[in-house]
Amino acid sequence: MALGMTGAYDRAITVFSPQGRLYQVEYALETVRSGSTALSLVCNEGVVLAVEERMHTKLQSADFSWKIFQIDEHIGAATAGLNSDARVLVDNARVYSQTLRLSYDEEPLVEAVARRIGDIMQIYTQHAGVRPFGTALLIGGVDKTGPRLFYAEPSGLILEYNAWAIGRGAEKVRELFENNYSRSMTLQQSVELSLKALVDSVDKIEEGWTVRLVTIPITTRKYTMKSQSELNPILNDLLKAKKQ
């Protein structure tokens, strides 16, 4: 194929290549793969969402999180890729979640919110003059059906998982989950496994590296951000073991 023809498929979001590929969607997925690691898992006691974050300078506030979000009181999301794109999707999800509450007078299902995000992402693969969202989301929560976890990617694909990871360290995390995850784990065991997975996925722990972790227990159905003082004892032990 001539170079000019290849370039045409490369630039046009609405045109399939002869091989049936949408290159801009694939590039968006590459943005996700190069992003910071995010993971989530469900157990019988609830849901865990966790991300790694790196402070770019000592002047940056360590208290502000930009890769993990609350959508509703019982739903959260973790992202890899362009967090600015994720923020827009999360804002849409928050509005949709409240609309469902007002319309049906009950908490929205995690699946309904995930599908809404997927619908928005899919629309941005069909129209000229826009680009796909350069982010993927792990959407977890506890509703009347129990703990649920969904994955949404730039193509608009929505899949449900028991445990999943996205970002640059995703393959290492998934391998650890394959060997160690069980749905019957306690919520505390799930937290410890999540922290271990994030630490093991990083080749070198740099200054400014930190972890944000959220739990949504089945008992309260409340999105709860764990404080650094709660996480540090476990993280310190894991980091010491990693150096040995």
C-alpha positions as CSV (number, residue, x, y, z in Angstrom):
1,M,0.0,0.0,0.0
2,A,1.3,3.5,-0.8
3,L,2.5,5.7,2.0
4,G,-0.2,8.3,1.3
5,M,-2.9,5.7,1.5
6,T,-1.6,4.5,4.9
7,G,-1.5,8.0,6.2
8,A,-5.1,8.5,5.2
9,Y,-6.3,5.6,7.3
10,D,-4.0,6.7,10.1
11,R,-5.5,10.2,10.3
12,A,-9.2,9.5,9.7
13,I,-11.1,8.3,12.8
14,T,-14.2,7.3,10.8
15,V,-12.5,5.3,8.1
16,F,-11.6,1.6,8.5
17,S,-8.3,0.4,7.0
18,P,-8.6,-2.6,4.5
19,Q,-7.6,-4.8,7.4
20,G,-10.7,-3.6,9.4
21,R,-8.7,-1.4,11.8
22,L,-9.4,2.0,13.3
23,Y,-5.9,3.3,13.9
24,Q,-6.9,6.2,16.1
25,V,-8.7,3.9,18.5
26,E,-5.6,1.7,18.6
27,Y,-3.4,4.7,19.4
28,A,-5.8,5.6,22.2
29,L,-5.3,2.1,23.6
30,E,-1.5,2.7,23.5
31,T,-2.0,5.8,25.6
32,V,-3.8,3.6,28.2
33,R,-1.0,1.0,28.1
34,S,1.6,3.7,28.8
35,G,-0.3,5.2,31.7
36,S,0.2,4.7,35.4
37,T,-1.0,1.3,36.7
38,A,-4.6,1.0,38.0
39,L,-6.3,-2.1,39.3
40,S,-9.5,-3.3,40.9
41,L,-10.9,-6.5,42.3
42,V,-14.1,-7.7,43.9
43,C,-14.5,-10.1,46.8
44,N,-17.5,-11.3,48.7
45,E,-17.0,-8.4,51.2
46,G,-16.8,-5.6,48.6
47,V,-14.6,-3.8,46.0
48,V,-11.1,-2.4,46.0
49,L,-9.9,0.2,43.5
50,A,-6.2,1.2,43.6
51,V,-3.8,3.4,41.5
52,E,-0.2,4.4,41.5
53,E,0.5,8.1,41.3
54,R,3.8,10.0,40.9
55,M,4.3,13.5,42.3
56,H,6.0,15.5,39.5
57,T,7.7,17.9,41.9
58,K,8.0,18.5,45.6
59,L,5.8,21.6,45.1
60,Q,2.9,19.5,44.1
61,S,0.2,18.7,46.7
62,A,0.4,15.1,47.8
63,D,-3.2,15.2,49.0
64,F,-4.8,15.7,45.6
65,S,-5.6,12.5,43.7
66,W,-6.2,12.7,39.9
67,K,-6.5,9.0,38.9
68,I,-9.2,7.7,41.2
69,F,-12.7,9.2,41.4
70,Q,-16.0,8.9,43.2
71,I,-19.0,8.6,40.9
72,D,-21.7,8.0,43.5
73,E,-21.7,7.1,47.1
74,H,-21.4,3.4,46.2
75,I,-19.4,3.6,42.9
76,G,-15.8,4.6,42.1
77,A,-13.5,4.6,39.1
78,A,-9.8,4.2,38.5
79,T,-8.1,5.3,35.3
80,A,-5.1,4.9,33.2
81,G,-4.1,7.2,30.3
82,L,-5.1,10.8,30.0
83,N,-6.7,11.7,33.3
84,S,-8.2,14.8,31.8
85,D,-10.3,12.6,29.4
86,A,-11.2,10.4,32.4
87,R,-12.4,13.4,34.4
88,V,-14.8,14.4,31.6
89,L,-16.2,10.8,31.5
90,V,-16.5,10.7,35.3
91,D,-18.4,14.0,35.3
92,N,-20.8,12.5,32.7
93,A,-21.2,9.4,34.9
94,R,-22.0,11.5,38.0
95,V,-24.7,13.4,36.2
96,Y,-26.2,10.2,34.8
97,S,-26.0,8.5,38.2
98,Q,-28.0,11.3,39.8
99,T,-30.5,11.3,36.9
100,L,-31.2,7.6,37.6
101,R,-31.6,8.3,41.3
102,L,-34.1,11.1,40.7
103,S,-36.0,9.1,38.0
104,Y,-36.3,5.8,39.9
105,D,-35.8,6.8,43.5
106,E,-33.1,4.1,44.0
107,E,-29.3,3.8,43.7
108,P,-28.1,3.2,40.2
109,L,-26.7,-0.1,39.2
110,V,-22.9,-0.2,38.6
111,E,-23.6,-1.8,35.2
112,A,-25.9,0.9,34.1
113,V,-23.3,3.6,34.8
114,A,-20.5,1.6,33.1
115,R,-22.6,1.1,30.0
116,R,-23.3,4.9,29.9
117,I,-19.6,5.6,29.9
118,G,-19.1,3.0,27.2
119,D,-21.8,4.6,25.1
120,I,-20.1,8.0,25.3
121,M,-16.7,6.5,24.4
122,Q,-18.1,4.6,21.4
123,I,-19.8,7.8,20.0
124,Y,-16.4,9.4,19.9
125,T,-15.2,6.7,17.4
126,Q,-17.9,7.5,14.8
127,H,-17.7,11.2,14.1
128,A,-15.2,13.3,12.2
129,G,-13.7,16.3,14.0
130,V,-13.3,14.4,17.3
131,R,-10.8,11.9,18.7
132,P,-11.3,8.8,20.9
133,F,-10.9,9.2,24.6
134,G,-7.3,8.5,25.5
135,T,-8.2,6.7,28.7
136,A,-9.7,3.4,30.1
137,L,-11.7,3.1,33.3
138,L,-12.2,0.5,35.9
139,I,-15.6,1.1,37.3
140,G,-16.4,-0.7,40.6
141,G,-19.1,-0.6,43.2
142,V,-21.6,-2.4,45.3
143,D,-25.3,-2.3,44.4
144,K,-28.3,-4.5,45.0
145,T,-26.8,-7.2,42.8
146,G,-23.6,-7.3,44.9
147,P,-20.0,-6.2,44.2
148,R,-19.4,-5.5,40.5
149,L,-16.4,-4.4,38.4
150,F,-16.5,-3.2,34.8
151,Y,-13.8,-2.2,32.4
152,A,-14.4,0.5,29.7
153,E,-11.9,1.2,26.9
154,P,-11.6,3.8,24.2
155,S,-13.5,1.7,21.6
156,G,-16.5,1.7,23.9
157,L,-16.1,-1.9,24.8
158,I,-17.5,-2.8,28.3
159,L,-16.5,-6.1,30.0
160,E,-17.1,-7.4,33.5
161,Y,-14.2,-8.8,35.6
162,N,-13.6,-10.2,39.1
163,A,-10.1,-8.6,39.0
164,W,-8.4,-6.5,36.3
165,A,-5.6,-4.1,35.8
166,I,-4.7,-1.4,33.2
167,G,-1.7,0.8,32.5
168,R,2.0,0.1,32.1
169,G,2.2,-2.5,34.9
170,A,-1.0,-4.3,34.0
171,E,0.6,-7.6,32.7
172,K,2.5,-8.1,36.0
173,V,-0.6,-7.3,38.1
174,R,-2.8,-9.7,36.1
175,E,-0.2,-12.5,36.4
176,L,-0.2,-12.0,40.2
177,F,-4.0,-11.9,40.3
178,E,-4.1,-15.2,38.2
179,N,-2.0,-16.9,40.9
180,N,-3.3,-15.3,44.1
181,Y,-6.8,-13.9,43.6
182,S,-9.9,-15.6,45.1
183,R,-13.4,-14.2,45.3
184,S,-13.6,-15.6,48.8
185,M,-10.8,-13.3,50.1
186,T,-11.7,-10.8,52.9
187,L,-11.7,-7.1,52.1
188,Q,-8.5,-6.7,54.1
189,Q,-6.8,-9.5,52.1
190,S,-7.9,-7.8,48.9
191,V,-6.4,-4.5,50.0
192,E,-3.1,-6.3,50.8
193,L,-3.1,-8.1,47.5
194,S,-3.8,-4.8,45.6
195,L,-0.9,-3.1,47.3
196,K,1.5,-6.0,46.7
197,A,0.4,-6.0,43.0
198,L,1.2,-2.3,42.6
199,V,4.5,-2.5,44.3
200,D,5.6,-5.6,42.3
201,S,4.5,-4.0,39.0
202,V,7.0,-1.1,39.4
203,D,10.6,-1.8,38.4
204,K,12.0,1.1,40.5
205,I,10.2,3.0,43.3
206,E,11.1,6.7,42.7
207,E,10.7,9.6,45.1
208,G,7.2,10.9,44.9
209,W,5.7,7.5,44.1
210,T,2.5,6.8,46.1
211,V,-0.6,4.7,46.1
212,R,-4.2,5.7,46.3
213,L,-6.7,3.0,47.4
214,V,-10.5,3.0,47.8
215,T,-12.7,0.3,49.3
216,I,-16.4,0.0,48.9
217,P,-17.6,-2.5,51.6
218,I,-20.7,-4.6,51.0
219,T,-21.9,-3.8,54.6
220,T,-22.0,0.0,54.1
221,R,-22.0,0.4,50.3
222,K,-19.9,3.6,50.9
223,Y,-16.9,4.8,48.8
224,T,-14.1,5.1,51.3
225,M,-10.6,6.5,50.5
226,K,-8.0,4.9,52.7
227,S,-5.6,7.3,54.3
228,Q,-1.9,7.1,53.8
229,S,-1.4,6.4,57.5
230,E,-3.5,3.3,57.0
231,L,-1.6,2.2,53.9
232,N,2.0,3.1,54.8
233,P,2.6,0.2,57.3
234,I,1.7,-2.4,54.6
235,L,3.5,-0.5,51.9
236,N,6.7,-0.1,53.9
237,D,6.8,-3.9,54.6
238,L,6.3,-4.6,50.9
239,L,8.9,-2.1,49.8
240,K,11.4,-3.6,52.3
241,A,10.7,-7.0,50.9
242,K,11.1,-5.7,47.3
243,K,14.6,-4.3,48.1
244,Q,15.9,-7.6,49.5
